[in-house]
Amino acid sequence: MYGFRALVALLFLSPLLTYGQVEPLTSSQKTHKIAGDVLLGAMPALALSSTFIWKDGQKGTYQFSKALAGTIALTSGLKLAINKERPNGENNNSFPSGHTSVAFASAAFVQKRYGWEFGIPAYLLAGYVGYTRIESNKHDCVDVLAGAAIGVGMSYLFTKRYDEKKKLGISSGFIENIPTIGLTYKF
């Protein structure tokens, strides 16, 4: 029971345990920080929701899950390995920006899967998330650019274009040394 109380106390006190003195944010900086934090949750939720809107089995869901998991794993690993101090001195988890990597992974998934029509607004939101991280003094430009590159790279690695028009397929091959041509139509 005491262990549980200690854990709860540690969770509530952990924001107060910082390496350096953190300067308070201005009203504008707080607003941007909150907006970036909200988009951190909203962007992956929207990207994942898109896989249910454009129904194609679980392909899109699986692709986004791999891209997001890879982004988070690589970002977390680099934060631990590089141990760069944040501009505000809060801790040593500055490089790369996790908010930015997740936002850009979501935007790149939407763009690659469904096209630039949906990708441009998604990238604008992801860019704003990166801006909020610099504005709130959590990261510098290098951290944000690295986060963006990781997010885009992971999504491009795991995402394939969704093409609802691709219903007719042609294949060729050999069956018992006899050349064959196959036609498939998806309903």
Secondary structure, DSSP 8 states (H G I E B T S, - for coil): -HHHHHHHHHHHHGGG--SS------HHHHHHHHHHHHHHHHHHHHHHHHHHHTT-TTHHHHHHHHHHHHHHHHHHHHHHHH----TTSS-S--SS-HHHHHHHHHHHHHHHHH-HHHHHHHHHHHHHHHHHHHHTTS--HHHHHHHHHHHHHHHHHH-----TT--EEEEEEEETTEEEEEEEE--
